[in-house]
């Protein structure tokens, strides 16, 4: 989708990013962290093409559409025609949006989902509060049908209720999500990989959410301070901790993708078992006339047996991960 190859960026001889390489995939859920001025927004601007790196290459796929909710949304909000109706503003972007399951949702339904009741949808934008205008701008970004969604410090701009709806929406979002945030709780609920911008322009990758990242850092700190006899994690050239790392971390939890798979299997397995029972009832109770139909049902029965077995094995594997909390 987006490929960064050995990119570097510095300002006033201060390196922010040095020799960073990464290829974003459609299923990525990446959280980017670092102190103020560490280069988080610079990295976002490099990814979106608003800033050119001093060295390295950025390649963006021809079908990639980036939706960017940034810290400067207020500037864009102020350019909106204040007399325009809320629903009309969104319909200028799209009247329908396709969800991950292929179903369509209207602009009005999206407004309702993001806490705009029907009566408010036909009100002029100047009637909205500042927080409601930011929520409207977020909806405009989502309705633009991005397959890469970048959220730059969303917890600074959105209220708690909107964040809860956004978290739920991201679970169903069919694309890459990149979040810049200092809010550990939002990161824990929305990302699966942490990019940590460290002094000297180092950008290190950590698998897991923010809490898992803290486990890595604590274990590393304990080793350095001599309070642990565990060895620090091995780090690959990419900056990502090695899978063979000896650092103790919490048991791995379900990723967002695995959570969706787990929930789908809980529905699909009973459906397959019910279909199997119906076929067995026909074959062994009142078999149809004609060899071709019997053969078709027998083949379907064998297929279901295999699917149920493999799906149940996978469900048990995911259930064990789900039990980690």
HUHUFEN-V440025 format. One record per backbone hydrogen bond with DSSP energy under -0.5 kcal/mol. CO is the residue of the C=O (numbers start at 1). NH is the residue of the N-H. If there is no record, write none. Layout:
co/nh
CO/NH
CO/NH
//
This chain:
co/nh
1/61
2/24
3/59
4/6
4/22
5/57
7/20
8/54
8/55
9/16
9/17
11/14
13/15
14/11
17/9
20/7
22/4
22/24
24/2
25/28
28/177
29/192
29/193
30/179
31/33
31/195
32/181
33/197
35/38
39/43
40/44
41/45
42/46
43/47
44/48
45/50
45/51
46/49
55/8
57/5
59/3
61/64
65/147
65/148
66/68
67/69
67/150
68/70
69/152
70/73
72/75
72/76
73/77
74/78
76/79
77/80
80/82
81/84
82/126
84/125
85/89
86/90
87/91
88/92
90/93
90/94
95/107
97/105
99/102
103/99
105/97
106/110
107/111
108/112
109/113
110/114
111/116
112/115
115/117
117/120
117/121
118/122
120/123
121/87
123/86
124/127
125/128
129/133
130/134
131/135
132/136
133/137
134/138
135/139
136/140
137/141
138/142
139/143
140/144
141/144
142/145
147/176
148/67
148/150
149/151
149/178
150/69
150/152
151/153
151/180
153/156
153/157
154/157
154/158
159/163
160/164
161/165
162/166
163/167
164/168
165/169
166/170
167/171
168/172
169/172
169/173
173/175
176/149
177/30
178/151
179/32
179/181
180/153
182/184
183/187
184/188
185/189
186/190
187/190
187/191
192/208
193/31
194/196
194/206
195/33
195/197
196/198
196/204
198/201
198/202
199/202
201/18
202/198
202/204
204/196
205/241
206/194
209/213
210/214
211/215
212/216
213/217
214/218
215/219
216/220
217/221
218/222
219/223
220/224
221/225
222/226
222/227
222/228
223/226
234/242
236/239
239/205
240/236
242/245
255/259
256/260
257/261
258/262
259/263
260/264
261/265
262/266
263/267
264/267
264/268
265/269
267/271
268/272
269/273
270/274
271/275
272/276
273/277
274/278
275/279
276/280
277/281
278/282
279/283
280/284
281/285
281/286
282/286
290/294
291/295
292/296
293/297
294/298
295/299
296/300
297/301
298/302
299/303
300/304
301/305
302/306
303/307
304/308
305/309
306/310
307/311
308/312
309/313
310/314
311/315
312/316
313/317
314/318
315/319
316/320
317/321
318/322
319/323
321/324
322/325
//
